[in-house]
Amino acid sequence: MQKKVVYKITYPNGKIYIGKDLTNTLNYFGGANSRLIAADFTQEQMVDFTIRKQILWESFTADIKEVNNVEVELIRKHQSNNPEIGSNIWSKFSLSTPISLYSTTANKPPRKLLKALLSCLMENSIFE
């Protein structure tokens, strides 16, 4: 039976992405939205950077439902669905939690970050 994992990706700016891999493939880094991540980096920063992948949970016996539940639990625990902390767009982050829309990362203007976030939300039918 294949080992299934839930992992955390950490980008150079400290933002994270939590994902699952049902085959435990070493070079699988998930399905994070590239435009959302790129909005946090300048062209110069994109030329040379390192990301870190950590296995947070693993199982040889879990079914897909359990893996999905663990993934959502860890997304919420690490708040990687909070746009200031991570790039997960699911599970939805509660807007009752204060978020400063004026904060920036990597010295990028907030407009570019907000535009990328809106694009991701529209692509994934979050407004339905």
ABEGO torsion letter per residue (X at the ends): XBBBBBBBBBBAAGBBBBBBBAAGBAABAEABBAAAAAAABBAAAAABBBBBBBBABBBAABBAAAAAAAAAAAAAAAGAABAAABABAOBBBBAABBBBAABBBGGBBAAAAAAAAAAAAAAAGAAX
